[in-house]
Amino acid sequence: MTTSKKEAKGLVVGVDGSSVSNAAVAWAARDAAMRNVPLTLVHMLSAYVPTFPQVPLAGGVAVWQEDDARQVLEEAAKIARESAGGPIEIATELKSSPPIPTLVELSGDAELVVLGSHGRGAVGRVLLGSVSSGVLRGAACPVAIVPGDDEPPADAPVVLGIDGSPASEVATAIAFDEASRRGVPLRAVHAWSDAEVLDIAGLDWPALEVEAQQILAERLAGWQERYPDVTVQRRVVCDRPAHELVDQSKSAQLVVIGSRGRGAIARMLLGSVSNAVVHSVHTPIIVARAAD
């Protein structure tokens, strides 16, 4: 049996030793254990002082930086082992390269890239919050953003933003798989319009809602047959997608949305809202995109 590159890398986590980064490591370890795939922890160093023009680090600082980085990775590996809840294969990598291109490159061999919503600032340490948007734009695989907030209840549902687009189909596959592995319901949310309801003259929402519910049921039918163990809650609203998804995230343990392809500003095809959702939700979120 051969092992694909994505199976070999599994989940890739950018770590910097901050509390939010540690939360991302713990979340990723649990998710990797559920998927039965490896976990790769990556810490990135800079060979330059963060100034313009760039100045190479002094030798003594560089040595301290590398020692500190190895401690960060050791601590992250310890957190991963303690959080996984079962056997898990863990690898650590120390990279002397910029964070965004490094993580984007690694995403080509990963099932999922996981980042904390922000990191800590120090010489040579990566501030994860400053690179998450860049990774979201360029990653070749789905990207999870994990906030440092309290862990949501284990029985909370997985929320899926769905609009029928190719990216939404990828997100649907991820959401069903996550809900099945976690043993929780899946709440599929379709927001009918980006426009304010009052801006649409003569809107017959009750009639439109019935039609939208039928379309949503058709889009989910095949997935429900594939995952009979997942209870699906369908929700169609006449509201802005970002507003509804942020609201639904308050009672969820994970939000999954689709985005446009690489090279474009990461955003949902439900409307230009993924950036707003990523920065507003207080629960982990996975952003998926359709294949090129």
Secondary structure, 3 states (H helix, E strand, C coil): CCCCHHHHHCEEEECCCCHHHHHHHHHHHHHHHHHCCCEEEEEECCCEECCCCCEECCHHHHHHHHHHHHHHHHHHHHHHHHHCCCCCCEEEEEECCCHHHHHHHHHCCCCEEEEECCCCCCCCCCCHHHCHHHHHHHCCCCEEEECCCCCCCCCCCEEEECCCCHHHHHHHHHHHHHHHHHCCCEEEEEECCCCCHHHCCCCCHHHHHHHHHHHHHHHHHHHHHHCCCCCEEEEEECCCHHHHHHHHHCCCCEEEEEECCCCCCCCCCCCCCHHHHHHHCCCCEEEEECCC
